[in-house]
Amino acid sequence: MKKHLILVGGGHAHMTVMQRLDDFVRRGHDVSLVSPGPYHYYSGMGPGMLGGTYGPRQVRFHVRRMVEDRGGEFIEGEVVQIDAEKRKLRLDTGQQVSYNVASFNTGSGVPLEWIGAVGGDVLPVKPIHNLLAVRREMKQRLPRQGMKLLVVGGGAAGVEIAGNLWRRAEQLGGRVEITLIAGTRLLGRFSPKVRNLARESLTKRGILIREGVHVHSAGEGRAVLDDGNELPYDLALSATGVQPSGIFRASQIPVGPDGGMLVNAYLQSVAYPELFGGGDCISFQEQPLDKVGVYAVRENPILYRNLMAALEDQPQTRFSPQKKYMLILNMGDGRGILAKGAVALQGRWAFRFKDWIDRRFMKRFQVSGELDSSEPVITDA
């Protein structure tokens, strides 16, 4: 029986489904992808793109072509409401689309209200294409004048962004002052050794790290800290943590503590078995999962199998997340810091290992002309 599968978001966890979308079409099903744009940028290489290690084409997937080349439909827009009872999605364009099965991989964002940000001189580090705007801004301003850059957030993203801002400034030859407001503690959920390695890497390059303070408000070139001090800046980047879209709560879909759609071991909504999800936008019922790309990548084949099974009334496959995972920080100086459990190692080899892993992932799914020079991209970044 012909059914309609809708993929909402072309993120990491949907890559296998999109790459093998013709499997669904051959079985007589219709498949649509709803996405705000034709490209999806890989977050694992975002800091490297900011620092100039990679060009924009190297870190993107052409999700529109991937879907259309395999017989699917691409719908440009964003889902703003889910009517789970009627199985309809309402888009920001006003369009409504019906589904038999829908899967969400809409990622997460960095809410600027967390730091009281106002004005256009504060950018969240997600979506990743925001980093293209930072590259462009630095290229336009640094050769002519110095810049004061502020990074808010002392987690892995904030550390990588600070290090790669330094790398970008080195390439452009401009004078830059970089301050990282780390909150309570730099890399608070990591081991002391990882924290010390990261602190040493950044400070020896002149990056100022402020711990024990938070940004109370930011805008118009000035950040007010909760200790009463103020910091001037030319451009600020917020990496204070991620939050799933509020669409699930607003649509009365059960959510977890972080607001992500609450899913069972089959990556399936606990209330609506025809709704699935992966990546940062879900909350895994069996155990909390960190918002890291490794889980989205590992959810890839599970979502492929379970979406097919849901369409064809077949048994589903459990997702069993690993208890420990490896994370390698791109420090922006050609070195990486590898962290896994109590293990903490650094060196150029660590970055080369991360680079090999990331390039292998990209090569697997860059099947739609992403590297073609005729495809549009922000070339002056």
C-alpha positions in Angstrom: 0.0 0.0 0.0 1.4 3.4 -1.0 2.3 5.6 1.9 3.8 9.1 2.4 7.0 9.5 4.4 8.0 13.1 5.4 11.5 13.9 6.6 11.7 17.1 8.5 15.2 18.4 8.4 18.1 17.1 6.3 20.5 16.5 9.2 23.1 13.9 10.1 20.6 11.3 11.4 18.6 11.4 8.0 21.7 10.9 5.8 21.2 7.1 5.2 17.5 7.6 4.6 18.2 10.3 2.0 21.0 8.4 0.3 18.9 5.3 0.0 15.6 7.1 -0.6 15.1 5.2 -3.9 14.6 2.0 -1.8 11.4 3.6 -0.5 10.4 4.9 -3.9 10.9 1.4 -5.5 8.5 0.0 -2.9 5.8 2.5 -4.0 6.1 5.0 -1.3 6.2 8.8 -1.6 9.0 10.6 0.2 9.3 14.3 0.9 12.0 16.3 2.6 11.1 19.6 4.3 14.1 21.8 4.8 14.7 25.6 5.2 17.4 25.4 2.5 19.0 23.1 -0.1 22.2 22.5 1.9 23.0 21.0 5.3 26.3 21.9 6.9 28.1 19.3 9.0 28.6 20.7 12.5 31.6 18.5 13.2 33.7 20.5 10.6 32.0 23.9 11.4 34.9 25.2 13.5 37.4 24.0 10.9 35.5 25.9 8.2 35.5 29.0 10.5 39.3 28.7 10.8 39.9 28.2 7.1 41.0 24.5 7.3 38.0 23.7 5.1 36.1 25.6 2.5 32.3 25.9 2.6 31.8 23.3 -0.1 33.8 20.7 1.8 31.4 20.7 4.8 28.0 20.7 3.1 25.5 18.2 1.8 23.3 19.1 -1.1 20.2 17.6 0.5 17.8 18.9 -2.2 19.6 17.1 -5.0 20.2 14.0 -2.9 16.4 13.7 -2.4 15.3 14.8 -5.9 17.8 12.6 -7.7 16.4 9.6 -6.0 12.7 10.3 -6.8 11.7 12.3 -3.7 10.2 15.7 -3.3 12.0 18.7 -1.8 9.8 21.3 0.1 11.6 24.5 1.1 10.3 25.7 4.4 10.1 25.0 8.1 7.5 23.1 10.1 5.8 25.3 12.6 3.1 23.0 13.9 2.4 19.3 14.1 -1.2 18.1 14.1 -0.5 14.5 15.3 -4.1 13.5 15.4 -4.8 14.4 11.8 -1.2 13.6 10.7 -0.6 17.0 9.2 2.3 19.4 9.3 1.9 23.1 8.9 4.8 25.1 7.3 5.9 28.7 7.8 4.8 29.2 4.2 1.2 28.4 5.1 1.4 25.1 3.3 0.0 21.9 4.9 1.3 18.5 4.1 -0.2 15.1 5.2 1.9 12.1 6.2 1.6 8.5 7.2 5.0 8.5 8.8 7.2 11.5 9.7 10.7 11.7 11.0 12.3 14.8 12.6 16.0 15.7 12.4 15.8 19.4 12.9 18.8 19.8 15.2 19.1 22.4 17.8 19.7 26.1 18.3 21.6 28.4 20.7 19.0 30.6 22.3 20.3 34.2 22.4 17.9 35.1 25.2 20.1 33.0 27.5 22.6 35.8 27.5 20.2 38.6 27.0 21.5 39.3 23.5 20.1 42.1 21.4 21.2 43.4 18.1 23.0 41.9 15.1 26.5 41.9 16.6 25.8 38.7 18.6 25.5 35.5 16.5 24.7 31.9 17.7 27.2 29.3 16.5 24.2 27.3 15.3 23.0 27.0 12.5 26.5 26.3 11.2 26.1 28.6 8.2 26.3 31.5 10.7 30.1 30.8 10.8 30.3 31.7 7.1 29.1 35.2 8.1 31.8 35.4 10.7 34.4 34.4 8.2 33.2 37.1 5.8 33.1 39.8 8.5 36.6 39.1 9.6 37.9 39.1 6.0 36.3 42.5 5.5 37.4 44.1 8.7 40.7 42.6 9.9 43.0 43.8 7.2 41.9 47.4 7.8 41.4 47.4 11.6 41.8 45.3 14.7 38.8 43.4 16.1 37.7 42.5 19.6 36.0 39.1 19.5 33.9 37.6 22.3 33.0 33.9 22.6 30.3 33.1 25.2 30.3 29.6 26.5 33.0 27.4 27.9 31.9 24.0 26.5 33.5 22.1 23.6 31.9 24.4 21.0 33.2 27.6 22.7 36.7 26.2 23.0 36.8 25.2 19.3 35.3 28.5 18.1 37.8 30.5 20.1 40.8 28.5 18.8 39.6 28.8 15.2 38.9 32.5 15.4 42.6 32.8 16.3 43.5 30.7 13.3 41.4 32.8 10.9 43.0 36.0 12.3 46.4 34.5 11.7 45.6 33.8 8.1 44.2 37.3 7.5 47.2 38.9 9.3 45.0 41.2 11.4 45.2 42.3 15.0 42.7 40.5 17.1 41.7 40.2 20.8 39.7 37.1 21.7 38.0 36.7 25.0 36.3 33.5 26.1 33.6 33.8 28.8 33.6 30.2 30.1 30.8 30.5 32.7 31.3 28.5 35.9 34.3 26.5 34.6 36.0 25.8 31.3 34.9 22.4 29.8 33.1 21.7 33.1 31.9 18.2 32.1 35.4 17.1 31.0 38.3 15.7 33.1 40.8 18.1 34.7 43.5 17.0 32.3 41.3 17.9 29.2 40.5 21.3 30.8 44.2 22.0 31.5 45.3 21.0 28.0 42.6 23.3 26.5 43.4 26.2 28.8 47.1 25.9 28.0 46.4 25.7 24.2 44.3 28.9 24.2 46.2 31.0 26.7 49.6 30.5 25.1 48.1 32.1 21.9 46.9 35.1 23.8 43.2 34.1 24.2 41.8 35.5 27.4 39.7 33.0 29.4 37.3 34.3 32.1 35.9 31.6 34.4 33.4 32.1 37.2 31.5 34.7 35.4 28.5 34.7 33.0 27.2 37.2 30.4 24.2 39.0 31.8 23.4 40.9 28.6 25.1 41.7 25.3 24.4 44.1 22.5 25.6 47.2 20.7 29.2 46.2 21.2 29.1 45.8 24.9 28.7 42.7 27.1 27.6 43.1 30.8 28.9 40.4 33.1 27.2 39.2 36.2 30.1 40.5 38.3 29.3 44.0 37.2 32.1 44.4 34.7 31.6 45.3 31.0 33.5 44.1 28.0 33.6 45.9 24.6 33.5 43.8 21.5 33.1 44.1 17.7 31.5 40.7 17.2 30.2 38.1 19.7 29.5 34.5 19.2 27.2 32.6 21.6 28.0 28.9 22.3 26.2 28.7 25.6 24.5 25.3 24.9 21.8 24.0 22.6 18.1 23.6 22.8 15.7 21.7 20.5 13.0 23.5 18.7 9.9 24.4 20.7 7.7 22.9 18.0 7.1 19.7 19.9 6.0 21.3 23.2 3.9 23.8 21.2 2.2 20.9 19.3 1.5 19.0 22.5 3.9 16.2 21.6 5.4 14.6 24.7 8.9 16.0 25.3 11.8 15.3 27.6 13.4 17.6 30.2 15.3 19.5 27.4 12.2 20.0 25.2 13.2 17.4 22.7 10.6 15.0 21.4 10.5 12.1 23.8 11.3 8.8 22.0 11.6 5.2 22.9 14.3 2.7 22.0 13.1 2.6 18.4 13.5 6.4 18.1 9.8 6.6 18.0 7.5 9.1 19.8 6.2 7.6 23.0 2.7 8.8 22.2 2.5 8.8 18.4 4.2 5.6 16.8 4.1 7.2 13.4 6.5 10.0 14.5 10.2 9.3 14.7 13.3 11.5 15.3 17.1 11.6 15.7 19.9 13.9 16.6 19.7 16.9 18.9 15.9 17.4 18.5 15.0 14.2 20.5 15.1 13.2 24.1 15.9 9.5 24.5 13.6 8.0 27.1 15.9 5.3 28.3 18.8 7.5 29.2 19.9 11.2 28.7 22.2 11.6 25.6 24.7 14.4 25.2 24.0 16.6 22.2 27.0 15.3 20.2 27.1 14.3 16.5 28.3 10.8 17.3 24.8 9.8 18.4 23.1 11.3 15.3 25.6 9.4 13.0 24.9 6.1 14.8 21.1 6.7 14.6 21.4 6.8 10.8 20.9 3.1 10.0 18.4 2.6 12.8 16.1 5.3 11.4 16.5 3.9 7.9 15.4 0.5 9.0 12.6 1.7 11.3 11.1 4.1 8.9 10.9 1.4 6.3 9.5 -1.0 8.9 6.8 1.6 9.9 5.7 2.0 6.3 5.5 -1.7 5.7 4.3 -2.9 9.1 7.4 -4.8 9.9 9.3 -5.4 13.2 11.6 -2.5 14.3 15.2 -2.3 15.5 16.3 -0.9 18.8 18.9 1.8 19.1 21.5 1.0 21.7 23.7 4.1 22.4 27.2 3.5 23.4 28.0 4.4 27.1 31.3 6.2 26.3 32.2 8.0 23.1 35.4 9.7 21.8 35.4 13.4 21.2 38.3 15.3 19.5 38.5 19.0 19.9 39.8 21.0 16.9 42.0 23.6 18.7 42.6 25.7 15.6 46.4 25.4 15.7 46.8 22.1 13.8 46.4 20.1 17.0 43.5 18.2 18.6 42.6 17.1 22.1 41.2 13.6 22.3 38.9 12.8 25.2 37.3 9.6 26.1 36.4 8.8 29.6 39.5 9.4 31.7 41.8 9.4 28.6 43.1 12.8 27.5 45.7 13.1 24.7 46.8 15.9 22.5 48.8 16.5 19.4 48.8 17.0 15.7 48.1 13.3 15.2 44.8 13.8 17.1 43.6 16.5 14.7 44.7 14.4 11.7 42.7 11.5 13.2 39.6 13.8 13.6 40.1 15.1 10.0 40.3 11.5 8.7 37.0 10.6 10.5 35.2 13.7 9.3 36.4 13.4 5.7 35.4 9.8 5.6 31.9 10.7 6.7 31.6 13.5 4.2 32.8 11.3 1.3 30.2 8.7 2.2 27.3 11.2 1.8 28.6 13.9 -0.5 27.0 12.2 -3.5 25.1 15.2 -5.1 27.7 17.5 -6.5 28.6 19.4 -3.4 32.1 20.0 -4.5 31.1 21.2 -8.0 32.4 24.7 -8.4 29.3 25.7 -10.4 27.2 25.2 -7.3 26.6 28.5 -5.5 28.4 29.3 -2.3 29.5 32.3 -0.3 32.8 32.7 -2.1 34.1 35.8 -0.4 34.1 34.2 3.0 
